[in-house]
């Protein structure tokens, strides 16, 4: 009897605290204590055949700004361009403190543009915006670089012609164009015949991470993943490290070659 009474009191306290938090946030599906909206999110994803259609369902029901609770953490979704531009472009520095999944902070040590926070993120944002503008983003020079990459890739494709026929895997072709263009901006080198295996290797690692990475991984403590799900943790770590280490490894090789 005492156990049931204690459980009821604890549950009532959790529900009361949850309701106080919900009142201060944009509308959304009613969250459950501890697990939040994960059951509704899973159900709507199954019902509408995907996470994106599920969020579209929530947008239609609750408006362009709504709250989804991932466990005990509120996630505010902004589903229209104008509000996104107002919040994250015009007033980006006002939203520099965000809750980050523990696993991202663990892998990136609190650095980077996507997985940083506070002043580090604000400084990285300013640097990135300035660098992208200097590189020609928003100007014709960037369009010219994209077209040049496409022309060079098509020229390489023409060299594989046999008896007037060319066999091409269209998904790999366009992925390689995108990856080569980004790599050329980052480290000054395209992916060509002699090094395009590096691109496909990185892509394979990224897909491996996406296959095992779920909401569970983002919400769980790192020590839980390390000790109880070591294979998932190791696969995610390998992919994340390969992505973050690639530009630094290339620069190190370039310096060694010069020396």
N, C-alpha and C positions, 0 to 999 in steps of 0.2 A: 504493500500500500504506500509506504513512504517513497519507494522507488518510483512508482507511477506518479505520485504527487510531485516529486522533484523533477521528473521528466516533463510534466505538464507545465510547471513554473518556468523551466528553462526555455521550453518551446514558446511559451507566451512572451517571454522577454525578447527572444529572437525575432518573433513576428512583430512586436511593438517597435523594436529598433529598426527593423526593415521598413516598416511603414513610414517612420519619421524620415528615413533617407530618401524613400521614393517620392515623397511630397516635394522635395527640393529639386527634383530632376524632371526633364521632359517626359511626356507620357510614354507608355509602353506596356507590354504584357506583364501581368502580375507576377513578381518573382517569389520563389519559395525560399525559405531560410537556408543558408549555406550553399545550396546548389543553384540558386538564382533561376534564370530562364533556360537553362540547358535542356530540360525535358521538352519545353515548347519549341526550342530551336531545332532539336533533333527530329521532333515529330513533323514540324512544318517543312524541314529539309527533305524528309522522306515523302511527305504528302505532295510537295511541289517539285520533287525530283531535282534538288540542288540547293546549296546554301544561298546562292544569289536570288533565285526565285522566292526563297523563304524571306529574305530581307525585303524584297519587293512587296511581298504580302504584308509585312509589318509596316512598310512605308504607306501603303494604301489605307491601312487601318488606323494608324496613329499619326500620320503626317510626315513631312519631310525631315523633321528632327524628332527622333525617338530614342528610348533607352532600352538596351538589352543587358541584363545582368549575367555575366559569365562567372558563375560561382558567386562569391561575395563581392565581386568587382563590377561597378556599373560601366557599361560601354555605350557612349552616346554616339549614335550614327546620324550623319548629316547627308541627306540623299538628294540634294539639288545643288547645281553648279554655283548659283549666286551666293548662297549661304556659305558654301565651302570656300569660295574666293574671299568673301568678307572675313571669315574666321581665320583661315590658315595663310592667306596671302597678305591681306591688309593689316591684320592684327596677329600675325604669327607669333610674335614675341610674348603675347599675353597667354599663350597656351604652351609654353615651353616645359612645364612640369606635368608629366604624364605618368600613369602607372604602366610599367613595362613588365612583360612576362619574365619571371626569374631566369628562365633558360636563356633568353636573349641577353640579359645583363651578364650572365655567367660566360657565355661564349664570346661576347664583344667587350668585356671589361668596362662597360659604360661608355664606350666610344662609338663613333660612326654617325651617320646622318639619320638612319632609320631607327636605330636602337639606342640612341643617346638621350640625355635628359638635361633639363636645367640650362645653365650657362654654357656647358659644353655643346649641347644641341644648338643653342642660339648662335654661338660662334661658328659652328660648322655650317649652319644654314646661311649665314651672311657670306662666308667664304665660298660656298657652293653657288649661290646666286650670282656673285661677282664673277666667279670663274666661268660659269655657263654663259653669262653675257659676253665676256671677253672672247669666248670660243665661237660666238656668233649665234647663240640660241635666240630665236625670234627675228633673225635677219636672214637675208638671202644667202649668206655665206654657208649657213648650216644646210640649207636645201641643196646647194651645190655639192657639198661633201656627201650628202646622202645619194644624190644622183650619180656622183663619181663612183661610189662604192657599188651601186647597182650595175653600172656600165662595166666595171672591171670584173664583177662576178659573172656577168653574162658573157664577157669575152673569154673567161676561163671555161665556161660551159660550152662555148662554141668549139673549143679545142678538143672536146671529147666526142665530137661528131663522128659517127661511123656509118658509111653508106647513106648519108643524108638523114640519119636518125640520131636523136639525143635522148638518152634515158636519164631521168632526173627524179629524185624524191622531193616533191615540192615543199614538204614541211621542213626537211633538212636544208633545202636551198634558201628559204626565207629566214629560217633561224640563223643560218650562217651569215647572211647579210646583216642581220641585226647585231649579232654577236661581234662580227668583224668591225662594224662601224663603231660600236661602243668601245671595243678594245683599242681601236685606232685613236680614239679620244683620250683614253686612260693612259696608255703606255706608248702610243705612237707607232703601233704595228698592226697590220691587217692579219687576219687568219687566211693563209694561203695553203697550197698543197703540202708544203713541208711542215706546217705547224697547226693545221686545222684539227689534228687529232687532240690537241690540247683543249680546244673548244668543246668537242664532243665528250671528252672526259669530264670536264666541268659540268656540262649539261647533264650527263649521266648521274653525277653526284647530287646535283640539285634535284633531279627527279626522284632520286633515292630518298632524299630528305623529305620531299613533299609526300611521298608514299607513306611514310611512318609518322609524319608530324601531324598532330591533331590538337583539338582544344585541350585535351587531357594533358598533353606535353606542355602547353603554354601555361596552364593553371597549376601544375604540380611543382612542388619544391624540387630543387636540383638533386638533393640527397636521395629523394624517393626514386627518381629516374636512374640515378647512378647505381643504387643498391638493388632495386627490385626489377628494373627494366634495362639492364646493361647493354643489350644489343641495340635497342632503340636509341639509347643515349650515344653509343659509340658511332652509329651510322649518322646521326644528326651532327655530331661533333666533326666527323671526317668531312662531311659536305660543307659545313659552315667554315671550317678552317681552310679548305681548299679554295673557296671563293675569296676569303679575306686575304689569304697569303699570296694569291697569284700575282697581283700588281707588284708587291714588294719583292717577290722572288725574281720577277722579270727585271726589275731595276737592279737588283744585286748582280744578276748575270751580266747586265750591260756594263756596270761599273767594273766588274772583274775582267770583261773582255777589253775594255779601254786600257786598264792597267797592264 
